[in-house]
Amino acid sequence: MGRHLAVTLALALLPTAWVPPAQAMQGNLSLGIRAGTLGFGAEVVTALDERVAVRAGAGFLGFDLDLTGRFGLAGNRTAELSLPTGLLSLGVEFSFASGRLRAGGGMVMRSNDPVHVITYESGASINIGGGGYRYPEVLTVTTTLISGNAAPYVLVGLGSNSARGLGLVLDLGAVLNVAPRFDMTATGDPAVMSSPGFRADLEAERLQAEGDASFFVNAWPVVSIGLRYGLG
């Protein structure tokens, strides 16, 4: 179960933040829309001078992904990944090469944590932390990615955000979570849930999932493309 969980929670990345685009001519505004690995959103940027701009945006996910049967998940069970509803960002961007190249960073804030739930059905054979269980001994296992409601981001950008009119822009970067961890809980037969053996197996499963997903949990990739319009 740990490897499946590592792959699926990597999609949450996904939800954990939104990186805005766009820049303006000095003293003017640039408005933009974006779509990518972190969802969909809109943003506004104002230039402080010819090279430096302040960026602010809001992104939205707010939907659940049905992962049943994907990423090696065994039968007799369903899986669902719930993504954060809202994402806010605030940062600074620096332009180079006449505005065609950009670099920046800032903070992203999210409304809630990503949650992954596996629900077991009749006939399910369940491996948790090396221990073997069957339905209805275990009914659900819920994993929540906890990393605080804010995290820093860094990015590089292609395409000028400083020109007037309509333009295409691309951002590549990462959200860097501070001390992220998984919280894992289960429901099922009360006698099984309260047993020392099951609690030890559940903790072993949690640690395995954290290890399998460590790259995505600590540094989530950002890839987004968008349109911006510089106001004259």
C-alpha positions as CSV (number, residue, x, y, z in Angstrom):
1,M,0.0,0.0,0.0
2,G,2.9,2.4,0.7
3,R,4.2,2.6,-2.9
4,H,0.7,3.2,-4.2
5,L,0.2,5.9,-1.6
6,A,3.5,7.6,-2.5
7,V,2.5,7.9,-6.2
8,T,-1.0,9.1,-5.5
9,L,-0.1,11.7,-2.9
10,A,2.6,13.0,-5.3
11,L,-0.4,14.3,-7.3
12,A,-1.3,16.5,-4.4
13,L,1.4,18.5,-4.9
14,L,0.2,19.0,-6.0
15,P,-1.9,20.7,-3.9
16,T,-0.2,22.4,-1.9
17,A,0.4,25.7,-3.7
18,W,-0.1,27.9,-6.7
19,V,2.7,30.0,-8.4
20,P,1.5,33.1,-10.1
21,P,2.8,34.7,-13.4
22,A,2.9,38.0,-15.1
23,Q,4.7,41.3,-14.8
24,A,4.1,44.8,-15.9
25,M,5.8,47.9,-17.4
26,Q,7.1,50.1,-14.6
27,G,4.2,51.6,-12.7
28,N,1.6,49.5,-14.6
29,L,-0.2,46.2,-14.1
30,S,-0.2,42.8,-15.8
31,L,-3.1,40.4,-15.5
32,G,-2.8,36.6,-16.1
33,I,-4.4,33.2,-16.0
34,R,-2.6,29.9,-15.5
35,A,-3.1,26.2,-15.7
36,G,-0.6,23.4,-14.8
37,T,0.4,20.8,-12.2
38,L,-0.9,23.0,-9.4
39,G,-4.3,23.8,-10.8
40,F,-6.0,26.8,-12.3
41,G,-5.9,30.4,-11.2
42,A,-5.6,34.1,-11.9
43,E,-3.0,36.7,-10.8
44,V,-1.9,40.3,-10.9
45,V,1.6,41.7,-11.0
46,T,2.9,45.2,-10.6
47,A,6.4,46.4,-11.5
48,L,8.5,48.2,-8.9
49,D,11.1,49.1,-11.5
50,E,12.4,47.8,-14.9
51,R,13.6,44.5,-13.4
52,V,11.6,43.8,-10.2
53,A,7.9,43.0,-9.8
54,V,5.6,41.9,-7.0
55,R,3.3,38.9,-7.9
56,A,0.1,37.9,-6.2
57,G,-2.4,35.2,-7.2
58,A,-5.2,32.8,-6.3
59,G,-5.5,29.2,-7.6
60,F,-8.2,26.7,-7.3
61,L,-8.3,22.9,-7.3
62,G,-11.2,21.8,-5.0
63,F,-12.0,18.4,-6.6
64,D,-11.4,14.7,-5.8
65,L,-9.5,12.2,-7.9
66,D,-10.9,8.7,-8.2
67,L,-7.7,6.5,-8.1
68,T,-9.4,3.1,-7.9
69,G,-7.4,0.5,-9.9
70,R,-4.5,2.9,-10.6
71,F,-0.8,2.8,-9.6
72,G,-0.9,-0.9,-8.7
73,L,-3.8,-0.7,-6.2
74,A,-5.2,-4.2,-5.6
75,G,-8.8,-5.2,-6.1
76,N,-11.7,-5.1,-3.6
77,R,-10.9,-1.5,-2.6
78,T,-11.4,2.0,-3.8
79,A,-9.1,5.0,-3.5
80,E,-9.8,8.8,-3.5
81,L,-7.5,11.7,-3.3
82,S,-9.0,15.1,-2.1
83,L,-7.0,18.2,-3.1
84,P,-6.9,21.6,-1.4
85,T,-9.7,23.9,-2.4
86,G,-7.9,27.2,-2.6
87,L,-4.3,28.4,-3.0
88,L,-2.9,31.9,-2.5
89,S,0.5,33.2,-3.4
90,L,2.7,36.3,-2.9
91,G,6.2,36.8,-4.2
92,V,8.9,38.8,-6.0
93,E,10.1,38.3,-9.6
94,F,13.3,39.4,-11.3
95,S,13.6,39.8,-15.1
96,F,16.7,39.2,-17.2
97,A,17.6,39.2,-20.9
98,S,15.1,42.0,-21.8
99,G,12.4,40.3,-19.8
100,R,12.6,37.0,-21.7
101,L,14.0,35.1,-18.6
102,R,12.6,35.4,-15.1
103,A,13.5,34.1,-11.6
104,G,11.6,34.6,-8.4
105,G,10.3,33.2,-5.1
106,G,7.8,33.8,-2.4
107,M,5.2,32.0,-0.3
108,V,2.2,29.9,-1.1
109,M,-0.8,29.3,1.3
110,R,-3.4,26.6,1.0
111,S,-6.8,26.2,2.5
112,N,-6.5,22.5,3.6
113,D,-4.3,19.5,3.5
114,P,-4.4,16.8,0.8
115,V,-6.2,13.6,2.0
116,H,-5.9,10.1,0.5
117,V,-8.5,7.5,1.6
118,I,-8.6,3.8,0.8
119,T,-11.9,2.0,1.4
120,Y,-11.9,-1.8,1.6
121,E,-14.7,-4.0,0.3
122,S,-15.8,-7.6,1.0
123,G,-13.1,-10.1,0.1
124,A,-10.2,-7.6,0.4
125,S,-6.9,-9.0,1.7
126,I,-4.9,-6.1,3.2
127,N,-1.2,-5.7,3.9
128,I,-0.4,-2.9,6.4
129,G,3.2,-2.4,7.5
130,G,3.9,-6.1,6.9
131,G,0.9,-7.3,8.8
132,G,-1.9,-9.3,7.1
133,Y,-5.6,-8.3,7.6
134,R,-8.9,-8.9,5.9
135,Y,-12.2,-7.1,5.5
136,P,-13.9,-6.2,7.8
137,E,-11.0,-6.1,10.2
138,V,-9.9,-3.0,8.4
139,L,-12.5,-0.8,6.6
140,T,-10.6,2.4,5.7
141,V,-7.1,3.8,5.9
142,T,-6.8,7.6,5.7
143,T,-3.5,9.4,5.1
144,T,-3.2,13.2,5.4
145,L,-0.2,15.2,4.2
146,I,0.6,17.7,7.0
147,S,3.1,20.4,6.2
148,G,1.5,23.6,7.6
149,N,-0.6,26.1,5.6
150,A,2.3,28.0,4.1
151,A,5.5,27.0,2.2
152,P,8.2,28.9,0.2
153,Y,8.5,28.5,-3.6
154,V,11.2,29.2,-6.1
155,L,10.8,29.3,-9.9
156,V,12.4,30.3,-13.3
157,G,10.2,31.6,-16.1
158,L,10.3,31.8,-19.9
159,G,8.5,34.4,-21.9
160,S,8.4,38.1,-21.2
161,N,6.0,39.4,-18.6
162,S,7.1,43.0,-19.0
163,A,5.7,43.8,-22.5
164,R,2.4,45.4,-23.2
165,G,-0.4,43.4,-24.8
166,L,-1.0,39.6,-24.8
167,G,1.8,37.1,-24.2
168,L,2.5,33.4,-23.4
169,V,4.5,32.5,-20.3
170,L,5.9,29.3,-18.8
171,D,7.0,28.8,-15.1
172,L,9.2,25.9,-13.8
173,G,10.0,25.5,-10.2
174,A,9.3,23.8,-6.9
175,V,7.4,24.3,-3.6
176,L,9.6,23.5,-0.7
177,N,7.7,22.2,2.3
178,V,9.1,22.7,5.8
179,A,9.1,19.5,8.0
180,P,6.3,17.7,6.1
181,R,4.9,14.5,7.6
182,F,2.1,11.9,7.0
183,D,-0.7,11.4,9.5
184,M,-2.3,7.9,9.0
185,T,-5.5,6.6,10.7
186,A,-7.7,3.6,10.2
187,T,-11.2,2.3,10.9
188,G,-12.5,-1.2,11.4
189,D,-13.0,-3.9,14.1
190,P,-12.4,-2.1,17.4
191,A,-10.5,-5.1,18.8
192,V,-8.1,-5.0,15.9
193,M,-7.8,-1.2,15.9
194,S,-6.8,-1.1,19.6
195,S,-4.3,-4.0,19.4
196,P,-0.6,-3.1,19.9
197,G,0.2,-5.2,16.8
198,F,-2.0,-3.2,14.5
199,R,-0.9,0.1,15.8
200,A,2.7,-0.9,15.2
201,D,1.9,-2.1,11.7
202,L,0.1,1.2,10.9
203,E,3.1,3.2,12.1
204,A,5.4,1.1,10.0
205,E,3.1,1.7,7.0
206,R,3.1,5.5,7.7
207,L,6.9,5.6,7.8
208,Q,7.2,3.5,4.6
209,A,4.8,5.9,2.8
210,E,6.8,8.9,3.9
211,G,10.0,7.3,2.6
212,D,8.5,6.3,-0.7
213,A,7.1,9.8,-1.3
214,S,10.0,11.8,0.2
215,F,11.0,13.6,-3.0
216,F,7.5,14.8,-3.8
217,V,6.7,15.6,-0.2
218,N,9.7,17.8,0.4
219,A,10.0,19.4,-3.1
220,W,6.9,19.4,-5.2
221,P,7.5,20.2,-8.9
222,V,5.7,23.2,-10.5
223,V,5.0,23.4,-14.2
224,S,2.5,25.9,-15.4
225,I,1.7,27.7,-18.6
226,G,-0.5,30.8,-19.0
227,L,-1.5,33.9,-20.8
228,R,-0.9,37.4,-19.5
229,Y,-2.0,40.8,-20.6
230,G,0.2,43.9,-19.9
231,L,-1.8,47.1,-19.4
232,G,-0.4,50.2,-21.1
